[in-house]
Amino acid sequence: MDYPTIVKPPTEEIAVRPNLTDYNSFRRTFTWDDVRKELSGLPGDGLNIAHECIDRHLGTPRRDKAALLWEGKDGSSESYTFAEMAHWSNKAANALRSLGVEKGDRVFVFLDRVPELYFTVFGALKLGAVAGPLFSAFGPEAVRERLADSGAKVLVTQPDLWARIHFIWQDLPDLKDVVLVCRRQQHETQPHMHLWQALVEHQPDHLKMERTGPEHYSVMHYTSGTTGKPKGAAHVHEAILGHYATAKYVLDLHDEDVYWCTADPGWVTGTSYGMFGPWSNGATSVVYEGAFSASSWYSVIQKYRVTVWYTAPTAVRMLMKAGEETAKKYDLSSLRYICSVGEPLNPEAVMWGLRAFGLPMHDNWWQTETGCILIANYPSVDIRPGSMGRTLPGIEAAIIDENGNEMPTGEEGDLAIRPGWPSMFRTYWNNRPLYESRFKNGWYVTGDRARVDADGYFWFVGRADDVINTAGHLVGPFEVESVLIEHPAVAEAGVIGKPDPVAMEVVKAFVSLKDGYEADAKLRRELIQFARAKLGPAVAPREIDFLPSLPKTRSGKIMRRLLKARELGLPEGDTSTLED
Ligand code: PRX
């Protein structure tokens, strides 16, 4: 692609000296043992994520520093210091213990982004229970499946969400107790149902923590595969080494940072980087309960003087849609560093960051299964727009072929990681064979297709099953989508391979338009021409359909699979993670 490298100034000239100043030398000397020494651990080789995030700060000046700055969707706000986080998570732990929760039990939360969600997750971790956050937009079937598969013992939820799913309780023999957080609505109780206020508030704030070791389960997140039901990726307490190190070296968190991760804890980004990464580094983390709008997001940055912002490409594209002028209406001068994850970050979005905020977006890559960021752009390393960046020190990544052998530089293949990093998932809950099937020839195979260039920059091509083969040419949908969204009329683009009797597949695009553009034959021709001119006829879409909006997962990924199923009139499969 013809986007120029964004060259970083010498580290002495960067206003806040990056935690990672020299990538190459750090890569040579990095060890996970050194990371472990920066954490405190517990007696007898114990390790607990909650201790590393909260309690270990209590004997330091961070004790009375804001850990959580909470902005409610109704405009209210609350602030909790590390000491207050310890107080509330201890009470939550005592409350869960009073319900009989023991080490290894699963405790799920189905809540909006309210403070009690965070108290419960840390309370559960302090008991050695496995915390399972669920996205509050899930419907009953999605919640039921996850609670049933995990055998969750306690669910902490809120009245309006409970009203949506209450009838599933009868199908969940393992679910003993339900706790309702009644912030805005009241609720009647019934046997085995408790109100947070009554259950938690009178608990002592002193807690005898359970002893946990690095290999004890900590959190689990359900992730959708291309086939089958969602599977629960289970992580252990040792994962905190990965969260801590990446929040320090990739997100570049410093003590004085006010950091905002826009992801919901129902998705792994919202736990690894909405909680564990920032708090294990002692940074202040902003949580915004409300939904996305350009103006509300910019207001949060302005109000809290956010310095480091971790967000997602779809959000960036929606901000792009709202225009640079909207960004310019707010005082966003506190921002010093922006990162993005979850889906391909189009080069155009990286460049837009420069125009709108004076800062490039730093893309990084990881998965629910990897637990932490493994490939990234860093504050001190030049950015090649469109690349996910280089491997995290301590991580070996490669592009492999179908036999698990490494491929030559520049060639497309399966992105694979050498197992053994601390935050690697340890199993899929109740599905050991599926877990084992993800490893080949000593590699963890990610399911993504990618390339690596001679300088070690990784370039995402697509999910292994999304790559289009047209007339013998492999085409990455991302490449086509990136070009289409460069056209001023296009808001979003999703590209699939449409079966074709001659070429095997042809590239077909679905686009939604920005406000003020007419979806007509003239624009369709113009877009095809535009893409042909940029990509050549072998790669450019042969067909383009207009849609009012594209189907997306709740975490914002365009569901090409669904576009394809709809195009072909096939069953839509599992749509429990669909946005609407
Ligand atoms: O396909 C890759 C895409 O998102 C997948 C992981 O999704 P999930 O398990 O929901 O984890 C979310 C936490 C990041 C990957 O297999 N993906 C993630 N980051 C990127 C990406 N695709 C392209 N570029 C990225 N930076």
Residues whose N, C-alpha, C, O or C-beta is under 5 A from the ligand:
A	BS01	PRX	T223 T269 S340 V341 G342 E343 P344 L345 D363 N364 W365 W366 Q367 T368 E369 M388 T446 D448 F460
